[in-house]
Amino acid sequence: MQNGSFQFEGLLETYFEAVLDENPLLATYVGLKTGEGRFGRNTLNTEIKREKRRQAALRKLESISPGELTNEQHLDRLALRSQLLRECEDFARGRHTMDPSAPEAVLNILLHELQRGEDEPKRAAKNLRSLLRLAPQFLDESFSQIDKPERVWVKILEQTTGGAETLYKAVETFLQKIDAQPADQERLNGLRRAVEKFKSKVKARPSAPEGSFSIGPVMLQRRIRDQLGLDYTLGEIETLALAEVDRVNGLLREACAKYGKNRSPEAIIEQARKDWKPKKPLLELYREETFRMAAAFKRAKAVTFPKGDELQVRPVPDFMRPLFPTAAYSSPGAFEKRQRGIFWVNDLSETKTAAADKLAEQQQHFGLSLTSAHEAYPGHHLQFVTANQHPRKWRRLFAHAVFYEGWTLWCEQMMVDLKIERSPWLRIQQLHDALWRCHRILVDLRLQTGRYTYNQAVRHMQKYLGFTKSRAEGDVNWYTASPSVPMSYWLGRLENERLRKRLMEGRGWSLQKFNDWLLSFGTLPQAWLEKYGLD
């Protein structure tokens, strides 16, 4: 191994071992037992220490000659630099002084342990009790960093904590079943008080100027280059998005025409939903559809399925019902030996007695074959399990939305192209969702460059997609905190199509060879794979 190559491997090892040691939450999520039951410190000094580590890593990276790296190391180099630059930019613009999301971090790790509790109840209970004990200190330290909170993020804080009681009750119910302890209730009450205290103190702070969530055009342009791997300018991104909106709208009008003049896709889908009367329990249908999708994609020789993975389709436990939508997926951690994903089904019809109410709840799951392909096979589950088997250890920690969300939309397209699902409504629903993803590009770009205010972004979703105000606000709330991620969905889908033309039409690759090649590098931007992954 050449000197530069050896130095680069040492940089990856040193940096990520330090990050995981200092961030127990991240360590837990990726499947390491070392972080369980802990939050770690979250003071301003801790944040400054992290920034110094990032800056040192960037300097070290600059000192290594790219000419001495292998192609696989170049992919890790780009991913590491991208992550370091994004985090350094957030620190420089003071995101840690504006972002009051610590309570959400607490609630998320509690939910993570509840999910673990389905299989390892005593381990989960031990971790939950430790987390409840430590949460107040974590929240106090997190608040010490807040100077002027961002207005939209305060709104999100209120919404998140407003629904927290449901989670508290779920934790309480779970702990009562697992060696109930006298201190459990007091610890839960202590968390309740700590969250309310955090929220009250944040709301008492003077707000950051309106629109402080925006990262600006210069930073957004860099993220498009380094997070998405695209060499497009902001103007070119917008032009592309407008053209895609027109193209998809045309395809949608064409698909809807056979259902009657001037019938909207929403009306067509709603009628199909009302006409759908499942003849089996939903859990059984989800299991059948999930593994029918897998078998159909295998027969079509569309992609190689990972070995040693496991996917369980399970009912949401009663105490967790209010926390889940109709269905949800939990992926295995990057370093977990047991690569098992869980596809949760929340069949609320079981909570109803009247036949009409039962049917109405079941019909909320209309289109579950599309959901199964998106979330399970060959969607998120197959993609993340494959990425978690990558021989380069730290590659598993890089996850770029332009790939993993582009991949799921590609899976939906393959459902149509390969006639995996022949339902007449499928094409309309797929195009309707595609139009939403096209508009996301415009809203994300305009919001993060300051061309749209928050309210203008909400009105855009209402005007062009027919969203209710509350649904539009829910979407835009997320956009404000994740610059360049919303646009990644459809841009990633277009990148897959661009490479399909080059490699399948240009080189004669089979669909399976193409998809296996895409998945073989982990979860990185497609343009990087094109540069360093082709002969």
Number of C-alpha atoms within 10 A of each C-alpha: 9 9 11 18 19 13 19 23 14 11 17 18 13 12 15 13 14 12 15 17 14 18 17 21 22 18 22 23 20 20 17 18 12 13 21 23 25 22 23 16 16 20 17 17 11 14 15 12 12 18 17 13 16 20 16 13 19 17 11 13 19 11 12 17 13 16 9 17 21 15 15 14 18 19 21 20 16 17 23 21 18 20 18 18 18 17 16 18 14 14 16 11 13 15 22 20 19 22 24 28 17 20 23 16 14 20 16 14 22 23 19 15 24 25 19 15 19 13 10 12 18 16 15 24 24 16 21 26 19 16 22 22 20 18 25 22 16 21 25 17 17 22 24 12 20 20 19 22 24 24 21 23 19 19 13 18 21 16 11 14 18 11 12 18 11 16 21 18 14 22 23 16 15 21 23 15 11 15 11 14 11 9 11 18 14 13 19 19 14 17 23 18 13 19 22 16 16 20 19 12 12 22 18 11 12 12 17 16 11 12 18 20 27 25 21 17 16 10 17 21 21 19 20 22 17 20 26 26 23 21 14 13 14 17 10 11 20 17 13 16 21 15 13 19 20 13 12 18 16 12 14 21 17 12 17 19 13 9 12 9 9 9 13 16 20 14 11 16 18 14 12 16 18 13 11 15 13 13 7 9 12 21 17 14 14 23 17 15 19 26 17 18 22 22 14 17 23 16 11 14 14 20 22 16 18 15 10 11 17 15 20 14 20 16 18 24 15 12 16 20 18 15 14 13 15 17 20 16 19 17 20 23 23 24 19 15 14 12 21 18 22 19 24 22 24 26 21 21 20 13 11 13 9 9 9 11 15 16 17 16 18 22 21 16 21 20 17 18 23 20 19 28 28 23 23 29 26 27 22 23 29 26 24 24 25 23 24 25 21 16 11 14 13 18 24 23 18 17 18 22 22 30 28 24 23 23 27 24 25 24 23 23 17 18 24 15 11 13 12 20 19 11 11 10 18 18 21 21 19 17 20 19 14 22 21 17 23 24 22 26 25 22 25 24 27 20 25 26 22 16 15 19 16 22 12 14 23 23 18 18 22 17 10 12 16 13 17 14 13 11 14 19 20 13 17 23 18 15 24 21 17 15 23 24 22 26 26 28 25 26 25 28 24 17 22 23 15 13 18 20 13 13 17 16 11 10 10 13 15 16 17 17 16 18 18 16 14 24 22 15 22 27 27 27 29 24 20 19 22 12 12 14 16 10 5
